[in-house]
Amino acid sequence: MRTKLISLSLVLILGLSVLSGCGNGDEGRDRALEIQGSDTMVNLNQTWAEEYMDKNQDKQVSVTGGGSGTGISALINDNVDIAGSSRYMKEEEIEEAQNNDVNVYEFKVGQDGLAVGVHKNNPIDKMTVDELKKVFTGEVTEWSELGWEDGGTIEVYSRQSNSGTYVYFNENIMDGEDWASDTQFMSGSSAINDALQNDENGIGYYGVGYVDGVTALDVAEDEGSEFYTPLEQENIDDGDYPIARPLYFYTNGVPEEEVLEFLEFVLNDGQDIIGDAGFYALTPEYETKNEEIFQELDIEFE
């Protein structure tokens, strides 16, 4: 449960901040700063990395994807400096990290409105959360059941299970129920968007930053609620769009040296260019939470 996860994180923050020598020291670093994880965040992380390196000609940042689970696993095994994730770390992952003497710290670095896309010729432009669940579980299989009389059999596209996007959708929309039997599991957000551009009967979910040439559905919490688009930041900031989520960076230990420098860039200048990758800057509430973490770690955040 998220409550238990937060408790574990706070234990790490409050208990380890008094220790000396913990964290990713970068003394004598002769390699690039390595970020691995969320495919949703790859373009965003690359945007940040390129801008950071442009401002700091002596710095190198390497960005790879593979999925949130892959990045977190790499961090647990101390193989990367930063794990980018579109979901929070699970309790068992934090415990595994502790067993490997990896002390995990969480920072929110941006926001994503999880888009549900359909082909541009599909007249359906909005759904409730319950309708989405019925479609992705296979309870509803024909577009005609949703009002598109000329539509065919619904083709469902999903991210793979190692994706943080999959985990979020599975928990918040599917409620852990089984997926439609013919669901096509795709390796990345771009792959789903490409599929939807070519499949009039397709529907899929992915990061809003990858929406291109398709219709992003407006979504309502239930039949009595207003519908909201994920394409407007106000709907994300206000919590009106039902399937929005924060984006995370996880570090091994208290951020130091180049890891800290890059994190400070992301949380300052990086917020000004996050829209270039199609995502949304942090709300003041999230910014305050990050500042509180830096204070607990006795780090002067600039």
N, C-alpha and C positions, 0 to 999 in steps of 0.2 A: 504494500500500500504506500501511497505517496507520503502519508504522515510519517511512517516509519523511516522512509528514505530521507526525508528532511532531518529527522532526528539524528540519523547517522551522519549526515553532512555537517550538522552543527557540532556534533562531537568531534569530527575531524577539525573543523575550523577553530573551535574553542580550545580543544585539547592539544592540538599540534602547533598552534601559533606561538606557544611559549618555548618551543624547542628550537635550538640553534642547528643550523646546517641542514635542515630539511628543505626540500624543494628542488627545482631543476636548476642547479648551478650551471652556468655556461662558461666557466673559466676555461680558456684555451679552446673554445668552440672552433672547429675547423670544418664544419659541415652546415648545411642549410637547416633552418628551423623547419621541422616536419609537422604538417597537419594532415590528418587522415580521418575519414569517416563519411558522414552523411552525403549521399549523392545529391540530395536536395540542395545542400549548401556548397557544392563544389564550385559553381560559377560565382557565388557570393564570396567564398574564401579566396578564389583566384583574383577577383576584383580587388579585394582588400590587399592581397599579397603583392599584386602589381603596383598598386598605389604606394604601398609601404616601401617597396624596393626602389621605386622612382624617387621617393623622398629620402631614402637612405641607401646610397649607391653601394655601400660596403656590406649590405645585408642580403642574405639569400633566404627565400621561403619556398618550400616545396609543398604542393597541395595535391593530394590524391583522394579518391572516393572509395567506393566499395560498400558503402552503407554504414549507418550509425553503429550497428553491432560490430562491424569489422574495425571501425576506428576505436571503439571502446575496448575491444579485445586487444588491439595493438597497444593502447595506453596501459591496460592491466599488465601486459607483458613488458612494459617499459621500452617499447620500440618506437614511440613517437613522442613529440613534445606536447602536442595538443590533439585531443579528439574532438572533432566537430560532430554534433549530434542534433537531430531533429526530435529527439525524445529525451526524457530524463533517464539517468542511469537507474537500473533496477537494483533492489536491495542486494540480491545475490551477486551482482557484478561488483558492487562496492565491497562486499565481504571477500570476494575472490581477489580483488585488488589489495585489500589489507593483508591477506595471506601471502601476497607477493611483495609485501613491504612497499606498495605503491599507495600513496596517500592522495586521494582524489579531492579536487576542489572544483566547484561548479560556478560558472559565470554565464548569465544570459547575455547574448550578444545581438539579438535581433528578433523579429517577429515574422511569422508566415501565416497567411490565410490559406488553409488547405483547400485548393480548388477542386471542384468536381466538373469535369469537362465532357462535352458531347460534340458531335459533328455540327458544323455551322448550318447545315440544312435541316437539322432536327428542330422542330418548332417548340419542343419542351425547353423552357428557359428557367424553370424553378422547381424545387422539390423541398419537402419537409425532411427532417432527419429520419422520421419513420419510413418515409417512402424510399430514401436512400438505403436504409437497412433492408427493406423488402427486396429491392433490386439486387443488392450485392450478396444477399443470402440465397437468392434464387426463388424467393416466394412470388415475386413478380417477374415474369419472363418475356412478356411482350410489351412493346411500346404502346400498343392500343389500350392496354390496361391503365395507362397514364394519360391518355387523351390524344395520342398521335395515331389516328386511324390508319394511315398509310404506312406506318412504321412496321418493321419486321421484328424478329427475335432479338432481344437485347444481348449484346456482346459485352461482357464485363472484363475490364482490365484493372489489374491491381499491381502494386509494388510487391517485391519478394519479401519473405519473412525476416530477412536480416536488415530490412530497412526500418528506420525510425518512423517513417511515414506510414508504413504498414502497421507498426505497433500502435501508433496513435489512432489510426482509423479503426483498427480491430477493437481497441478498447472503448472508443468513444462513439462509434457508429454501430459496429457489429455486436457489441456487448459480448464478444468472445464466441459468437455463434459461428457455425460452419459457413464457408463461402459457397457461392453458387458452383455447382459441379464442373461447369465448363469455364470457370474463371481463367483468364490468361495472366500469368504472373510475369511481370516485366522487370528488367534489371535497372531501370532508371526512369526519372521523370520525363526526360526527352523522348524515350522510347514510347511511353504512354501517349504523350502529345502527338507524336508522329502517327501512332496507330489510330488515334481519334480523327486526325485529319483525313484519313483514308477509309474509315469505317463509319458509314452513316448510322449504323445501329449501335455503335460503341458508346461506352461510358467508362470513365476512369477518374481516379483521384491522384493529385500530385501537388507539388509546391507551386504557389501562384506565380512565382518568377519564371515558370516554364510555359505558361499559357501563351499559345501563338497559333492564330488561325483557326481556333475552335471557340465554342461558347462556354464560358464559365457560368455554371448555374448559380442563381440566387438561392439561398438556403434559409429556411425558417426552422426554429426549434420544434414547433408543432403547428397544427392547423390553425390555431387561434393567434399565432404570432406573425409579426411582420417579416418579410423576406429581405435578406441583405446580400449584397455582392461582396466577394473577397477582393475585388479590384480597387476598393477605396479604403485608405488607411484608417479613416475615422471609424469605420465599422469594426476594424480590428482593435483599435485603441479602446473603444468604448465597450468592447466585449459583446457587441450585437451579432456579429457573424459567429454562428455556433461551432465552427470547426477551425478556430484559429489556435495557434500554439507559439510558444517561444522557441528560439533556437539557442543552442548551448555550445560553449567551449568547456572542456574538462582538461585540467592539468594534473600532473603528478607533483604533488607538493605545492608549497607556496610559490607562486610565480616569481621568478628572479631574472635578472639580466635581460637577455633577448626575448624570452617568453613574456616577461612583464612589459617590455617596451612595445612588443607587437600587440599585446592585449590592451594596453593604454591607447594605442593608435586606433584599434577597432572600436573601443568604447568612446572615443572622442571624434577625430576626423573621419573615422570609418562610418560613423552614423550618418554623416552628410552624403555619403556616396552609396549607401545601402540600396537606395531606390534604383540605382543604375543596374542592379542585378535582379530587380523586380520584387524585392522584399521590403520590409518596413522597419523603421528605426524604433528603438526602445521607447516605451512610455516613461514619463518621469517616475512612476512607481517602480519600474524595473531598474531605472538608473539609481534610485535611492537604495534599493536592495543591494546592488553591486557595490555602492559606496560603503554601505554598512559592512560588507564582507571585507573590503580593503581595510577599513578601520579595525576590525577584529584581528586582522592579520598584521596590523601595525605597518601597513604599507601606505606611503604618501601618494595618493592618486592625483595626478595632474590633469 
